């Protein structure tokens, strides 16, 4: 499998550090509000990556954090903690907010067939791990205490901006519009590892530490949780492209300074879901959720297909028209699958292997899901029996997770119920008689029966499974 590595800016052959396991880390949600569909695009594509790795034969251990403390409103470590903001908005405790929106997040994931990671760890569970890392960074000279907070000293690094070649002034947090520079920092790019009670006095969650009562910064939690559950090396780190700087940049800085060696080999970044006005976000009022899509009549699988039709490294533009196109495509796809009937047939293993090879090639080419979706149509058009087609579709859906066969079963069941509800022994007998006359090559009589039924408002439909009828 070849994957684009954001760290090297090129596609690389994926080689895990260990033969028996792929260590995968995913940046999880900050659970202060519902996840919007832009957030969920990243989780869909990360889900496909994990399933593609398993499909290719790898064992995967995937870890995800839940940010329930320390994520501030500004990248500059200024402003209100998002969890505190959510608690104030709804007049609840931070922990009540965290539980409610964590449950809501995983409910959305379940609707979208996003597999729950092997380990899900709330940030508040790992305070001891953060204190251990921060203490070590201070001892090694990579961190300092100032103004009541512990900061990481980016001047001690040979290279800080690891994901890009941009001018440092363009990326500097301290010079962004609307962001006040923190006077406690030695360097404008330094970031907070631990806050104490000297800042944000209304912080709801606080813990004892060597530097006073306080709470961890946002960036340290991912390093601590990853090292706790996956050890000192990591194969793949996933997240949205907006996390590359400063969040993932800071993760690398603190993790490698603490460990003394390279930490993660591959960085997998999913690009934005945009609207006509730009990136989708909670602050812009374009707060589209899975529940809202359902209220408007969309199957969550339609949104999953919408995401899979585009490459994860391309910005995807959301509009209701585009979603309607995906809905129409999904409906037609499922209808074609529902028309297949492989009962009593043997799977053609040679053709099955050929179809699977095309699908695997799409996944191995930097997770090209748009080509992988096209492979579904290749199956339907293949010159082979229905049993082979159904076997291939079931196999591919281990990765795509579009409910292909189960959704087709629903259609078949509905059709059977409609046929049973509209059963008419007299009409059935005439349709059967027409079939017999056609087999006997008595076409004139067959046509007479057809015309008689037509005059009574009955249309005969000839299918590979036999003649069916419906009222028109």
C-alpha positions in Angstrom: 0.0 0.0 0.0 1.2 3.5 -0.9 0.1 6.4 1.2 0.8 10.1 1.0 2.9 11.1 4.0 2.3 14.7 5.0 5.7 14.8 6.7 7.6 14.0 3.5 5.1 15.5 1.0 5.2 12.4 -1.1 3.6 9.0 -1.5 5.5 6.3 0.3 5.3 2.5 0.5 3.7 1.7 3.8 6.0 -0.4 6.0 4.9 -0.8 9.7 7.6 -0.8 12.4 6.5 -4.2 13.6 5.4 -7.3 11.7 2.5 -8.2 13.9 0.8 -4.9 14.4 0.0 -1.5 12.9 -0.1 1.2 15.5 -2.6 3.9 14.5 -3.6 7.0 16.4 -6.6 9.2 15.6 -7.2 12.7 17.0 -10.7 12.5 18.5 -13.4 15.1 19.0 -13.6 17.9 21.5 -16.9 16.9 23.1 -18.4 20.3 23.8 -21.0 20.1 21.0 -22.3 17.9 18.3 -19.9 16.9 15.5 -20.8 18.5 12.2 -20.5 16.6 9.0 -17.2 18.3 8.1 -15.7 16.8 11.3 -17.2 13.4 10.4 -15.6 13.4 6.9 -12.2 12.9 8.6 -13.5 10.1 10.7 -15.1 8.4 7.7 -11.8 8.4 5.8 -9.8 7.3 8.8 -12.3 4.5 9.2 -11.7 3.4 5.6 -8.0 3.6 6.1 -8.2 1.3 9.1 -10.5 -1.2 7.3 -8.3 -1.1 4.2 -5.2 -2.0 6.3 -7.2 -4.9 7.9 -8.4 -5.9 4.4 -4.8 -6.1 3.3 -4.0 -8.5 6.1 -2.6 -6.2 8.7 -3.5 -6.4 12.4 -4.3 -2.9 13.6 -4.5 -1.3 17.0 -6.2 2.0 16.8 -6.3 4.5 19.6 -8.4 7.7 19.8 -8.5 10.4 22.4 -11.6 12.2 23.6 -10.8 15.9 24.5 -12.8 16.7 27.6 -10.4 19.3 29.0 -7.8 21.8 27.8 -8.8 22.6 24.2 -8.8 26.4 24.1 -10.7 28.6 21.7 -7.5 29.9 20.2 -4.5 28.1 18.7 -2.4 30.6 20.7 -3.4 29.0 24.0 -5.6 31.9 24.8 -9.3 32.2 25.3 -11.8 30.0 27.0 -11.6 26.2 27.2 -14.2 24.9 24.8 -15.5 22.4 27.4 -16.1 25.2 29.9 -17.8 27.2 27.1 -20.1 24.2 26.4 -20.9 23.8 30.1 -21.9 27.4 30.4 -24.0 27.4 27.3 -26.1 24.5 28.6 -25.8 25.2 32.3 -24.4 21.7 33.0 -21.2 20.4 34.5 -18.2 19.8 32.2 -18.4 16.1 32.8 -22.1 16.0 32.0 -21.4 17.9 28.7 -18.5 15.5 27.9 -20.6 12.4 28.5 -23.6 13.7 26.5 -21.6 14.7 23.4 -19.3 11.7 23.6 -22.4 9.5 23.4 -23.8 11.7 20.6 -20.5 11.4 18.6 -20.4 7.6 18.8 -24.1 7.5 17.9 -23.3 9.5 14.7 -20.3 7.1 14.0 -22.6 4.1 14.3 -25.0 5.6 11.8 -22.2 6.2 9.4 -20.7 2.7 10.0 -17.5 4.2 11.5 -15.9 1.4 13.6 -15.2 2.3 17.2 -11.4 2.4 17.7 -9.8 -0.4 19.8 -9.0 2.1 22.6 -10.9 5.3 23.3 -9.3 7.4 26.1 -10.7 10.6 27.6 -8.0 13.2 28.2 -9.0 13.5 31.9 -7.9 9.8 32.5 -4.2 10.5 31.8 -3.2 13.4 34.0 -0.3 11.4 35.5 1.1 10.6 32.0 1.1 14.4 31.1 2.8 15.4 34.3 5.5 12.7 33.7 6.2 14.0 30.2 6.1 17.7 31.1 8.5 17.0 34.1 10.9 15.2 31.8 10.8 18.0 29.2 11.7 20.6 31.9 14.6 18.4 33.1 15.9 18.1 29.6 15.7 21.8 29.0 12.9 21.7 26.4 10.3 23.5 28.7 10.2 26.4 31.2 7.9 27.8 33.8 6.7 31.4 33.4 3.7 33.4 34.5 2.1 30.4 36.2 2.3 28.1 33.2 4.7 25.6 31.7 5.7 26.3 28.1 7.5 24.2 25.5 10.6 26.1 24.2 10.6 25.8 20.4 13.9 27.5 20.1 15.6 24.3 21.3 14.5 22.4 18.2 16.5 22.1 15.0 13.3 22.3 13.0 9.8 23.2 14.3 7.7 23.7 11.1 8.0 20.0 10.0 4.9 19.9 7.8 5.6 22.7 5.4 8.1 25.0 3.8 6.2 28.2 4.5 7.7 31.4 5.8 7.7 31.2 9.6 6.1 34.7 10.0 3.1 33.5 7.9 2.5 30.6 10.3 3.3 32.4 13.6 0.4 32.1 15.9 1.2 35.3 17.7 0.8 37.5 14.7 -2.6 36.2 13.5 -5.4 38.8 13.4 -7.5 38.8 16.5 -5.0 36.8 18.6 -3.1 38.5 21.4 0.5 37.5 21.9 1.2 35.8 25.3 3.8 37.9 27.1 5.0 34.9 29.1 6.4 33.2 26.0 10.1 33.4 25.3 9.3 32.7 21.6 6.1 33.5 19.7 5.8 29.8 18.7 6.1 28.4 22.2 3.0 26.6 23.4 1.6 25.7 26.8 2.1 22.2 28.3 0.4 22.9 31.6 -1.8 25.7 32.9 -2.0 26.6 36.6 -4.5 28.4 38.7 -2.9 31.7 37.8 -4.7 31.7 34.5 -8.4 31.1 33.7 -9.6 31.1 37.2 -13.0 29.7 36.2 -11.5 26.5 34.8 -13.8 23.7 36.1 -11.3 20.8 36.1 -8.0 21.1 37.9 -5.4 18.7 39.3 -2.4 18.9 41.6 1.0 19.1 39.8 4.6 20.0 40.6 3.8 23.5 39.2 0.6 24.2 41.2 -3.1 23.3 40.7 -4.0 23.4 37.1 -4.8 21.5 33.9 -3.0 20.2 30.8 -2.7 22.0 27.5 -4.5 20.5 24.5 -1.4 19.3 22.6 0.1 17.2 25.4 -2.9 14.9 25.7 -2.4 13.2 22.3 1.3 12.5 23.0 0.5 11.1 26.5 -2.4 8.9 25.3 -0.5 7.6 22.3 2.6 6.7 24.3 0.4 5.1 27.1 -1.4 2.8 24.7 0.9 2.4 21.7 4.4 2.7 23.2 7.3 4.9 22.0 6.8 4.4 18.3 3.7 5.1 16.1 3.1 3.9 12.5 0.2 6.3 11.4 -1.2 9.4 13.0 -4.5 10.7 11.5 -6.4 13.9 11.7 -7.9 16.7 9.7 -5.6 18.9 7.7 -6.3 21.9 10.0 -4.6 19.9 12.8 -1.3 19.7 11.0 -0.4 23.1 12.4 -0.1 23.8 15.3 -1.5 20.7 16.9 0.4 17.9 15.2 3.4 20.1 14.8 3.5 20.5 18.6 2.8 16.8 19.2 5.9 16.0 17.2 8.0 18.6 19.0 7.1 17.4 22.5 7.0 13.7 21.8 10.3 13.5 20.1 12.0 15.8 22.6 10.6 13.5 25.4 11.5 10.2 23.7 14.8 11.2 22.1 14.0 9.6 18.8 11.6 9.8 15.9 8.0 9.2 17.0 5.7 8.7 14.1 6.5 7.5 10.5 3.3 8.4 8.5 0.9 11.3 8.8 -2.5 11.0 7.2 -4.4 14.2 6.9 -7.9 14.5 5.5 -8.8 17.8 3.8 -11.8 20.1 4.5 -15.4 19.8 3.7 -16.3 23.2 2.3 -19.5 25.1 1.5 -19.8 27.8 -1.0 -18.6 30.3 1.7 -15.6 28.3 2.7 -14.6 25.7 5.4 -17.5 24.3 7.4 -17.3 25.1 11.0 -19.5 25.4 14.1 -18.8 29.1 14.5 -20.2 30.1 11.0 -23.7 28.8 11.6 -23.4 26.1 8.9 -23.9 23.5 11.6 -25.0 20.4 9.6 -25.2 17.2 11.6 -26.1 13.6 10.8 -29.4 14.1 12.6 -30.2 17.1 10.5 -29.5 15.0 7.3 -31.8 12.3 8.6 -34.5 14.8 9.4 -34.3 15.9 5.8 -34.8 12.3 4.6 -31.2 11.3 3.8 -29.9 7.9 4.7 -26.5 8.4 6.5 -25.0 6.0 3.9 -25.7 8.7 1.3 -23.3 11.0 3.1 -20.7 8.2 3.5 -20.9 7.6 -0.3 -20.7 11.3 -0.9 -17.4 11.4 1.0 -16.1 8.2 -0.7 -16.7 9.6 -4.1 -13.9 12.1 -3.6 -10.2 11.6 -2.6 -9.4 12.4 1.0 -6.7 14.8 0.0 -9.1 17.0 -2.0 -11.3 19.6 -0.5 -14.9 18.4 -0.9 -17.7 21.0 -1.6 -20.9 20.3 0.1 -24.2 21.4 -1.4 -27.7 20.0 -1.2 -27.6 19.4 -4.9 -24.4 17.4 -4.6 -25.9 15.4 -1.8 -29.0 14.7 -3.9 -26.7 13.4 -6.6 -25.1 11.0 -4.2 -28.6 9.9 -2.9 -29.7 9.2 -6.5 -26.5 7.2 -7.1 -26.9 5.2 -3.9 -30.5 4.4 -4.7 -29.6 3.2 -8.2 -26.7 1.2 -6.9 -28.7 -0.6 -4.3 -31.6 -1.3 -6.8 -29.1 -3.0 -9.2 -27.7 -5.1 -6.4 -31.3 -6.0 -5.3 -31.9 -7.4 -8.8 -29.1 -9.9 -8.4 -30.0 -13.5 -7.4 -27.2 -15.9 -6.8 -29.2 -18.8 -5.3 -27.8 -22.1 -6.4 -24.8 -20.7 -8.2 -21.1 -21.3 -7.5 -18.8 -18.3 -7.2 -16.4 -18.1 -10.1 -13.1 -17.8 -8.1 -11.1 -16.7 -11.1 -13.4 -13.8 -11.9 -13.7 -13.0 -8.2 -9.9 -12.7 -7.9 -9.8 -10.4 -10.9 -12.5 -8.1 -9.5 -10.8 -8.0 -6.1 -7.4 -7.1 -7.6 -8.9 -4.0 -9.2 -10.5 -3.0 -5.9 -7.3 -3.6 -3.9 -5.3 -1.6 -6.4 -7.5 1.4 -5.8 -7.0 1.1 -2.0 -3.3 0.6 -2.4 -3.0 3.7 -4.5 -3.2 6.2 -1.6 -6.6 5.1 -0.6 -8.3 6.2 -3.8 -11.9 5.6 -2.7 -13.4 7.2 -5.8 -11.8 4.4 -7.9 -12.8 1.9 -5.3 -16.5 3.0 -5.6 -16.1 2.7 -9.4 -15.0 -0.9 -8.8 -18.5 -1.6 -7.5 -20.0 -0.8 -10.9 -17.3 -2.9 -12.6 -18.7 -5.8 -10.6 -22.2 -5.1 -11.7 -21.1 -5.0 -15.4 -18.8 -8.0 -15.2 -19.6 -11.0 -17.4 -20.2 -13.5 -14.7 -23.0 -15.0 -12.6 -24.9 -13.2 -9.8 -23.3 -15.3 -7.1 -19.8 -14.0 -8.0 -21.1 -10.4 -8.2 -22.7 -10.7 -4.7 -19.6 -12.3 -3.2 -17.4 -9.5 -4.6 -19.8 -6.7 -3.4 -19.8 -8.3 0.1 -16.0 -8.5 0.1 -15.6 -4.8 -0.9 -18.1 -3.6 1.6 -15.8 -4.8 4.4 -13.9 -1.6 3.6 -16.5 0.7 2.1 -19.2 -0.1 4.7 -22.1 1.1 2.6 -24.6 -1.6 3.7 -24.7 -2.8 0.1 -26.2 -6.2 0.7 -28.4 -5.4 3.7 -29.9 -2.4 1.9 -30.6 -4.6 -1.1 -32.3 -7.1 1.1 -34.6 -4.4 2.4 -35.6 -3.6 -1.1 -36.2 -7.3 -1.9 -38.3 -7.7 1.2 -40.3 -4.6 0.4 -40.9 -5.9 -3.2 -42.0 -9.3 -1.9 -44.4 -7.7 0.6 -45.9 -5.5 -2.2 -46.3 -8.5 -4.4 -48.0 -10.5 -1.7 -50.3 -7.5 -0.8 -51.3 -7.2 -4.5 -51.7 -10.9 -5.1 -54.7 -11.9 -7.3 -55.2 -15.5 -8.2 -57.0 -14.7 -11.4 -54.3 -12.4 -12.6 -51.6 -14.8 -11.6 -53.3 -17.5 -13.6 -53.6 -15.3 -16.7 -49.9 -14.3 -16.4 -48.9 -18.0 -16.0 -51.1 -18.9 -19.0 -49.3 -16.2 -21.1 -46.0 -17.7 -20.1 -47.1 -21.2 -21.1 -48.3 -19.9 -24.5 -45.0 -18.1 -25.1 -43.1 -21.3 -24.3 -45.4 -23.2 -26.8 -44.7 -20.4 -29.4 -48.4 -19.5 -29.4 -47.5 -15.8 -29.6 -50.9 -14.7 -30.9 -52.6 -16.1 -27.8 -49.9 -14.8 -25.5 -50.4 -11.3 -27.0 -54.2 -11.6 -26.6 -53.7 -12.3 -22.9 -51.3 -9.5 -22.5 -53.8 -7.1 -24.2 -56.6 -8.3 -22.0 -54.6 -7.7 -18.9 -53.6 -4.3 -20.2 -57.2 -3.3 -20.7 -57.8 -4.1 -17.1 -54.9 -1.9 -16.0 -52.4 -4.6 -15.5 -48.8 -4.3 -16.9 -46.7 -7.4 -17.4 -43.0 -7.1 -16.8 -40.7 -9.8 -18.1 -37.6 -10.4 -15.9 -34.8 -13.0 -15.8 -36.7 -14.5 -12.8 -40.0 -14.7 -14.7 -43.0 -12.6 -15.6 -44.3 -10.2 -12.9 -47.2 -7.9 -13.0 -48.3 -4.6 -11.5 -51.2 -2.3 -11.6 -50.8 0.9 -13.6 
